[in-house]
Amino acid sequence: MALLATTVFSCTPKPSGTEETDADIIVYGGTSAAVVAAIQAAKMNKSVIMVSPDTHLGGLTSGGLGFTDSGNTGSIGGLSREFYNRVYKEYNKDETWKWQKKDEFDNKGQGTKAMNESDQTMWTFEPHVAERVYDDWVKELGIKVYRDEWLNRDTGVETKDNRIVSITTLSGKTFRGKAFIDATYEGDLMAAAGVSYHVGREANSVYGEEWNGIQTGVLHHKHWFEADISPYKIPGDPSSGVLPRISTEDPGVKGEGDHKVQAYCFRMCLSNHPDNRIPFPRPADYDSTQYELLVRVYNSGWRETFRKFDIIPNRKTDTNNHGPFSTDNIGFNYDYPDATYERRKEIIKEHESYQKGLMYFIANDPRIPKDVQEEFREWGLPKDEFTDNGNWSHQLYIREARRMIGTSVMTEHEVLGKKEVKDPVGMGSYTLDSHNIQRYIKEDGYVQNEGDIGVKVPQPYKISYGSLIPKKEEIQNLLVPICLSSSHIAFGSIRMEPVFMILGQSAATAAAIAIDKDIALQDVDYSELRNRLEADKQRLEIAAK
């Protein structure tokens, strides 16, 4: 669920009364998975309603992540691939290229071409283009969407005989369905329905994994402190106090579990076109002391500021976290998954303040190296993106929240090809990827990050149908394509937007079959499900190279 960062956030009851709406399938969420699930339901001739807490459709895909984490694009099929085909068609329109000509755009990408002429897909795009594609697609099929409708998490889920009967929002609207799909980033419907779930990292011993649990001493990617940097206000003097954004707690024992989640950030869309660029504003609560650690990183010789300024069309970026101190707000989100709406709003606002302040700091503080600062000032917020939210993304990157404990659990064994999946409903292919979870003080007195993992997946892997459904004794008509049943580290690979769309389609397909047969989702005949998925061009296996 995309919680909004500013005034468009709404979580208080509205004065309207008791509107009730029925459909075969109720999709709760406004994410990319929610949109695709609703589209698939409509294509299977089922009445469907999207109940979206979001004002904007598309979640992170329309919220700044325009440089798609695609992995092996050969594993992406069905409606997910159709989305990227629709984006391709948008960029074949001359009017889409407002700030540069099409032939001026660097189409090389990083491992995947942005615009693939051979199969007519486009894997890098602007946020407003993605949102337009989703909106137009939903309108084409006449799908009913209720926006800014928030589940009443306390009393808003009615169940009977292990089935959800209806959900009610804070505004008083009640939605009744035969099947429900929780397509939020947080899994609020799943949790409110009493389904088992986990938050944080499991110990490696739980599923016999290697890359789950606390990972002190493991240094992957480039998001750790390569130089010895003091965490203290006066370098080397513990009595002077600790700099902001460094934990003084023991990080824990390697391989053991905890209830901490990987860091969140906003995937920023930036522009360097003079006519479309807004200089980074100074936040009202700006505090330069929050970024003292970054000054020490620069003073150590680090110069990778622009490593994740990934280029998307029209002289813009999808800018992500990179380095030991960057846009990831490490350690400030642990309570987010189970938090109240009001507490989540506070967490989102803190992340926004931190990241906007960081941008202003790099662009203006005299301690930033001159060459870095001059190049940084060429970038700013785009005037034509997120126009109702101060040109700032409406979607915080919720990399991980709750994860269901369902009929089956995806682990690193399935992802790394060590254990077979016999009931695939989609495929993933991205690296086992977790962002940092802690920033702590080592025994030698220097600062370090912990939790960043990057383990290559040998080939595309299958995702189990059992991971989308709860245990039968809990709920029999709910599917969960985002907060699915997975260990922390397996989710690190699964949690990519193309995969969420894939699983959204498969979830809706299973829901339609269960409705037609009047059976529990756990009793759906897999061969029938597979036949329909393959007929709809879902990709369930790829021959090993």
NORWOJO-V86393 format. One record per run of one state. SS is the DSSP state (a for helix, b for strand, c for the rest). FROM is the first residue (numbers start at 1). TO is the last residue. Records with the same first field share a line. If there is no record, write none. Layout:
SS->FROM-TO + FROM-TO
//
This chain:
c->1-19 + 29-30 + 44-47 + 53-57 + 59-66 + 68-72 + 76-77 + 91-93 + 97-101 + 105-114 + 117-120 + 123-123 + 125-126 + 141-143 + 148-150 + 152-156 + 161-162 + 170-173 + 183-187 + 193-196 + 200-200 + 202-203 + 208-229 + 231-231 + 235-236 + 243-257 + 259-264 + 266-267 + 272-276 + 279-287 + 300-308 + 313-315 + 320-340 + 365-369 + 377-379 + 383-396 + 398-401 + 405-409 + 411-411 + 416-423 + 429-431 + 435-437 + 442-445 + 451-452 + 456-460 + 470-477 + 480-485 + 487-487 + 495-496 + 518-520 + 524-525 + 536-545
b->20-28 + 31-31 + 48-52 + 58-58 + 67-67 + 115-116 + 121-122 + 124-124 + 144-147 + 151-151 + 157-160 + 163-169 + 174-182 + 197-199 + 201-201 + 230-230 + 232-234 + 237-242 + 258-258 + 265-265 + 268-271 + 277-278 + 309-312 + 316-319 + 380-382 + 397-397 + 402-404 + 410-410 + 424-428 + 432-434 + 438-441 + 446-450 + 453-455 + 461-464 + 469-469 + 478-479 + 486-486
a->32-43 + 73-75 + 78-90 + 94-96 + 102-104 + 127-140 + 188-192 + 204-207 + 288-299 + 341-364 + 370-376 + 412-415 + 465-468 + 488-494 + 497-517 + 521-523 + 526-535
//
